[in-house]
Amino acid sequence: MEERLNNLEERIKKLERKEKRRTILAGIKVVIVIILVSLLAYGGYYLYNKIMEVYEPYKEIVDKYNETDKTIKGIKDLFK
């Protein structure tokens, strides 16, 4: 009977160690996921800013063209 109790106690200790490892690994996984999500968000923001830096000069050219086009149409409308 005493041997059986010792055997059960050893099994309980092993199970507790396994559970402790599982909880630690789960915590590590959560931290890794949070880090990855934050890196993706930062990378997206950084990429957006870089694209906007390249896009701004072209946007100015298009805006000037549209302004000129509206002015020409306005002058044409005066003579109709």
QUICOR-V718523 format. One record per pair of residues at least 4 apart in sequence whose C-alpha atoms are under 8 Angstrom apart, sorted by the first residue. I is the first residue (numbers start at 0). J is the second residue. D is the distance in Angstrom with one decimal. If there is no record, write none. Layout:
i-><I/I>
j-><J/J>
d-><D/D>
//
This chain:
i-><0/1/2/3/4/5/6/7/8/9/10/11/12/13/14/15/16/17/18/19/20/21/22/23/24/25/26/27/28/29/30/31/32/33/34/35/36/37/38/39/40/41/42/43/44/45/46/47/48/49/50/51/52/53/54/55/56/57/58/59/60/61/62/63/64/65/66/67/68/69/70/71/72/73/74/75>
j-><4/5/6/7/8/9/10/11/12/13/14/15/16/17/18/19/20/21/22/23/24/25/26/27/28/29/30/31/32/33/34/35/36/37/38/39/40/41/42/43/44/45/46/47/48/49/50/51/52/53/54/55/56/57/58/59/60/61/62/63/64/65/66/67/68/69/70/71/72/73/74/75/76/77/78/79>
d-><6.4/6.3/6.2/6.2/6.1/6.2/6.3/6.2/6.2/6.3/6.2/6.1/6.2/6.3/6.1/6.1/6.2/6.2/6.2/6.2/6.1/6.0/6.2/6.2/6.1/6.2/6.3/6.2/6.2/6.2/6.2/6.1/6.1/6.1/6.1/6.1/6.2/6.1/5.9/6.0/6.2/6.1/6.0/6.0/6.3/6.3/6.1/6.1/6.2/6.6/6.0/5.9/7.9/7.7/6.1/6.2/6.4/6.3/6.1/6.2/6.2/6.1/6.1/6.1/6.0/6.1/6.2/6.2/6.2/6.0/6.3/6.2/6.1/6.5/6.9/6.7>
//
